[in-house]
Amino acid sequence: MIINNYKLCFKCIPKLLKIEINRVKKVCQPLNFLLLSPNFRKTEDMDTKTLVIGAGGQIGKELVQELCKIYGNDKIVASDIRKDEGVKCDFETLDVLDTKRLVEIIKKHNVKEVYHLAALLSATAEQFPEKGWKLNMEGLLSVLELMKDKVIDKMFWPSSIAVFGPNTPKQNTPQYTIMEPSTVYGISKQAGERWCEYYNKRYGVDVRSIRYPGLIGWQSAPGGGTTDYAVHIFHEARKQKKYECFLSEDTTLPMMYMSDALRATIGLMQVPSDKVKIRSSYNLAGMSFSPKDIAAEIKKHIPEFTITYKPDYRQPIADSWPQSIDDSFAREHWGWKHQYDLAAMTKDMLDHIK
């Protein structure tokens, strides 16, 4: 696999990362004079806001809604590469790789907290590896550099179970274990974890992260992930009463309902900094199930529903991931506790999808 003219292997990743961060610094350094100039300095009595980057995605769309409910529409700024007409708060068009534009938005809205969600997900990144690496890595490094320069106070950045690989223990995967990701998405997320931890230790930046399992919600369409079947299956069950799954029937993976994911994300950002003892990324768990399990649960509500299986290129990706996650550190450090199991999630999904 070739990324930015370098063969992608673990031996060359440090060299590749060095090149990427030097590239980001070249973009950020010319902006330092702007950030420190009198025209940029924000007045102390000016209200601060929270920026959501990647607000049009599966997580971002619902996260913006929750943040607006908690803090008010006037405190949240949504951004994405394309405008979402349904957003009730301020919206700014942003390509996260355009650092100059990012700084303009921060200046305009006096942004102090960022939820950086923009990424190319697992299945899509395998089809476009160079694009996946560039978006997932450079976008994160740009924000970390702004945090280092005290422009932003706090950031949430999502990692993923994709950081784990085929040699990782499959059951109750611990917080600290063998990782060895085998996908571009997983490699970028593991590298991102290391950068977050590094910037925290070296520069004291307040970055917080969760390793999301597969996320399931009814408001957004699947976004190119390997666990997307668990969203698509509900829509097809309602419309067609049948579904052809791209994973095999016994492929068990860690999953989480979106309501739980949002509570975890916002909850982690709300706790005092001294409660956040892991600055790479926290394991997070909700439930684990296979396509066969979720199909059986759907049939309790739609008896005529049928499922067939046609595994594709996403099957090897799923096979490399854990089947269940040990999230005891998140529970101990900041009081995480999931609420939805498979039965409760299935009922809620079908109640909302008509």
C-alpha positions in Angstrom: 0.0 0.0 0.0 1.4 3.4 -1.0 0.5 6.6 0.9 2.1 9.9 0.0 4.8 8.0 -2.0 5.8 5.9 1.0 5.2 2.2 1.4 2.8 1.8 4.4 4.4 -0.5 7.0 5.1 -0.2 10.7 8.8 0.5 10.2 8.1 3.6 8.1 5.2 5.0 10.1 7.4 7.2 12.3 9.0 8.7 9.3 5.7 9.2 7.6 4.2 10.9 10.8 7.2 13.2 11.0 6.6 14.3 7.4 2.9 14.9 8.1 3.3 17.0 11.2 6.0 19.1 9.5 3.6 19.7 6.7 0.9 20.8 9.2 3.4 23.1 10.9 4.2 24.8 7.6 0.5 25.6 7.3 0.0 26.7 11.0 3.2 28.7 11.5 2.3 31.5 9.0 -0.9 31.9 11.0 0.8 32.5 14.4 1.2 36.2 13.7 -2.5 36.4 13.1 -3.4 34.4 16.2 -1.2 36.6 18.4 -2.0 40.0 16.8 -4.2 42.6 18.6 -6.8 42.2 15.9 -7.2 38.5 16.8 -7.2 38.7 20.6 -10.7 38.1 21.9 -12.2 40.3 24.5 -12.6 38.6 27.9 -16.3 39.3 28.2 -17.1 37.8 24.8 -19.1 34.6 25.0 -17.2 31.5 24.1 -18.6 28.8 21.8 -18.1 25.2 21.0 -17.3 24.1 17.4 -18.3 20.7 16.0 -16.1 19.7 13.0 -17.8 17.1 10.8 -21.3 18.0 12.0 -22.9 16.4 9.0 -21.8 12.9 9.8 -23.5 10.1 11.7 -22.3 11.2 15.1 -22.0 14.9 14.3 -25.6 15.5 13.3 -27.0 14.1 16.6 -24.2 15.6 18.7 -25.0 19.1 17.5 -28.6 18.6 18.5 -27.7 17.4 22.0 -25.2 20.2 22.6 -27.8 22.7 21.5 -30.3 21.3 23.9 -27.8 21.5 26.8 -26.1 24.8 26.1 -28.4 26.6 23.7 -28.2 27.2 19.9 -26.2 30.4 20.4 -23.3 28.5 22.1 -22.7 25.9 19.3 -21.2 26.3 15.9 -21.6 23.4 13.4 -19.2 22.9 10.5 -18.8 20.5 7.6 -17.7 20.5 4.0 -21.3 20.9 2.9 -24.0 22.9 4.6 -26.8 21.2 6.5 -30.0 23.2 6.1 -31.5 21.6 9.2 -29.0 22.9 11.7 -30.5 25.4 14.1 -27.2 26.8 15.4 -24.6 28.8 13.5 -23.1 26.9 10.6 -19.8 27.4 8.8 -18.6 25.6 5.7 -15.2 24.0 6.5 -12.7 21.6 4.9 -10.8 20.5 8.0 -7.6 20.5 6.0 -8.0 24.3 5.4 -6.3 25.5 8.5 -6.6 29.2 7.5 -10.4 28.8 7.3 -10.5 27.0 10.6 -8.7 29.9 12.3 -11.1 32.3 10.7 -14.1 30.4 12.2 -12.4 30.2 15.6 -11.8 34.0 15.5 -15.3 34.8 14.4 -17.1 32.8 17.0 -14.5 32.9 19.9 -14.3 29.1 19.9 -12.7 27.5 23.0 -13.9 23.9 22.7 -13.8 21.6 19.7 -15.4 18.3 18.9 -13.3 17.1 16.0 -15.3 14.3 14.2 -14.2 14.7 10.6 -12.8 11.4 9.3 -12.9 8.9 6.5 -14.3 5.7 8.0 -12.9 2.1 7.8 -14.5 0.7 4.6 -14.2 4.0 2.6 -10.6 4.6 3.7 -9.6 1.1 2.4 -10.8 2.2 -1.0 -9.0 5.6 -0.8 -6.0 5.0 1.5 -4.1 8.2 0.7 -7.2 10.4 1.1 -8.0 8.5 4.4 -4.6 9.0 5.9 -4.4 12.7 4.9 -7.9 13.6 6.2 -7.6 11.6 9.4 -4.1 12.6 10.3 -3.6 16.2 9.1 -7.0 17.4 10.4 -6.1 16.2 13.9 -2.6 17.6 13.9 -3.9 21.0 12.8 -6.2 21.3 15.8 -3.5 19.9 18.2 -1.2 22.6 17.0 -3.8 25.3 17.7 -4.2 23.8 21.1 -0.5 24.0 21.7 -0.6 27.7 20.9 -3.5 28.2 23.5 -6.0 29.1 20.8 -8.3 26.3 21.9 -8.8 25.1 25.5 -10.3 21.6 25.0 -10.9 19.1 22.3 -12.8 15.8 21.9 -11.4 13.5 19.2 -12.9 10.0 18.5 -10.8 6.9 18.1 -12.2 3.5 17.3 -12.0 -0.2 18.0 -10.2 -0.2 14.6 -7.0 0.5 16.5 -7.1 -3.2 17.4 -5.9 -5.9 15.0 -5.9 -9.6 14.4 -3.5 -10.4 17.2 -5.5 -8.5 19.8 -7.4 -10.6 22.4 -11.0 -10.9 21.0 -12.9 -11.2 24.2 -13.0 -8.4 26.8 -10.3 -6.6 24.9 -8.4 -4.6 27.6 -7.4 -1.0 27.6 -3.7 -1.8 27.3 -3.0 -4.6 24.9 -1.5 -5.6 21.5 -3.0 -3.4 18.8 -1.4 -3.8 15.4 -4.3 -2.4 13.3 -4.5 -3.8 9.7 -6.5 -1.0 8.0 -5.7 2.5 7.0 -8.4 3.8 9.3 -7.1 1.8 12.2 -3.5 2.9 11.6 -4.6 6.5 11.4 -6.6 6.2 14.6 -3.7 4.5 16.5 -1.3 7.2 15.3 -3.8 9.8 16.4 -4.0 8.3 19.9 -0.2 8.6 20.1 -0.3 12.2 19.0 -3.0 13.1 21.5 -1.1 11.5 24.3 2.1 13.2 23.2 0.6 16.7 22.9 -0.9 16.2 26.4 2.3 15.2 28.0 4.6 17.6 26.1 2.4 20.7 25.9 -0.4 20.1 28.5 -3.2 20.2 26.0 -6.6 19.1 27.2 -7.5 16.5 24.6 -10.1 13.7 25.4 -11.0 10.6 23.4 -13.1 7.5 23.2 -12.5 4.4 21.2 -16.0 4.1 19.7 -17.4 0.7 18.9 -19.9 0.3 16.0 -22.5 3.1 16.4 -26.2 2.7 15.6 -28.6 5.5 15.3 -31.8 6.2 13.4 -31.3 9.8 12.3 -28.4 9.5 9.9 -27.6 7.2 7.0 -24.6 4.8 7.2 -21.4 6.6 6.5 -18.9 4.1 5.1 -18.1 2.0 8.2 -17.7 -1.8 8.6 -20.5 -1.9 11.2 -22.9 0.1 9.0 -25.0 -3.1 8.4 -26.4 -2.6 12.0 -28.0 0.7 10.9 -29.0 -0.3 7.3 -30.7 -3.5 8.5 -33.4 -1.5 10.4 -34.3 0.7 7.4 -34.5 -2.3 5.1 -36.6 -4.2 7.7 -39.1 -1.4 7.6 -39.1 -0.9 3.9 -38.5 -4.3 2.3 -38.9 -6.7 5.3 -35.6 -8.3 4.1 -31.9 -7.6 4.2 -28.8 -8.9 2.6 -25.9 -8.6 5.0 -22.3 -8.0 3.9 -20.9 -9.8 7.0 -21.4 -13.4 7.9 -24.1 -14.4 10.3 -21.8 -15.1 13.3 -19.6 -12.0 13.0 -19.8 -10.7 16.6 -18.7 -7.1 17.1 -18.9 -4.4 19.9 -21.7 -2.0 19.3 -23.4 1.0 21.0 -26.6 2.9 20.5 -26.2 6.5 19.6 -27.9 7.8 22.7 -25.3 6.1 24.8 -22.4 7.3 22.6 -23.6 10.9 22.9 -23.9 10.6 26.7 -20.4 9.2 26.9 -18.9 11.9 24.6 -20.5 14.9 26.3 -20.0 13.3 29.7 -16.3 12.9 29.1 -16.0 16.5 28.0 -17.9 17.7 31.1 -15.8 16.0 33.8 -13.0 17.8 35.5 -9.6 17.4 33.8 -8.1 15.4 36.7 -10.7 12.7 36.1 -9.4 12.1 32.6 -6.4 9.9 33.4 -6.0 8.3 29.9 -5.1 10.8 27.2 -4.7 8.4 24.3 -8.3 7.1 24.2 -10.7 5.2 26.5 -12.2 1.8 25.7 -15.9 2.1 25.7 -18.5 -0.7 25.6 -22.2 -1.1 25.2 -23.3 -4.4 23.8 -22.0 -7.1 21.4 -24.0 -9.0 18.8 -23.8 -10.7 15.4 -26.0 -10.1 12.3 -27.9 -13.3 13.3 -28.6 -11.9 16.8 -29.9 -8.6 15.5 -32.1 -10.3 12.9 -33.7 -12.5 15.6 -34.5 -9.4 17.7 -36.0 -7.6 14.7 -38.2 -10.6 13.9 -39.8 -10.2 17.4 -41.2 -6.9 16.0 -41.5 -7.8 12.3 -42.2 -11.6 12.1 -42.0 -11.7 8.3 -38.4 -10.2 8.2 -35.8 -12.4 6.5 -32.0 -12.0 6.2 -29.4 -13.5 3.8 -25.7 -13.2 3.9 -23.2 -12.2 1.3 -19.8 -11.3 2.9 -17.7 -8.9 0.9 -14.4 -7.0 1.4 -15.6 -5.7 4.8 -15.6 -9.2 6.3 -11.8 -9.4 6.8 -11.9 -5.9 8.4 -14.6 -7.1 10.9 -12.6 -10.4 11.5 -9.6 -8.4 12.7 -11.6 -6.5 15.4 -12.5 -7.5 18.9 -15.8 -9.2 19.8 -16.2 -7.5 23.2 -14.5 -4.6 25.1 -13.4 -4.1 28.7 -14.2 -0.5 29.5 -13.5 -0.7 33.2 -11.2 2.3 33.2 -13.9 4.6 31.8 -16.3 3.3 34.4 -13.8 3.9 37.2 -12.3 7.2 36.1 -15.4 9.2 35.0 -18.4 7.1 35.9 -19.4 5.7 32.5 -22.3 3.3 32.3 -24.3 2.3 29.2 -28.1 2.1 29.2 -29.1 0.3 26.1 -28.9 -3.4 25.3 -29.9 -5.1 22.1 -33.6 -5.4 22.9 -34.0 -1.8 24.0 -32.1 -0.5 21.1 -34.1 -2.5 18.5 -37.4 -1.3 19.9 -36.3 2.3 19.9 -34.9 2.1 16.4 -38.0 0.5 15.0 -40.2 3.0 16.8 -38.4 5.9 15.1 -38.1 4.4 11.6 -41.5 4.3 9.8 
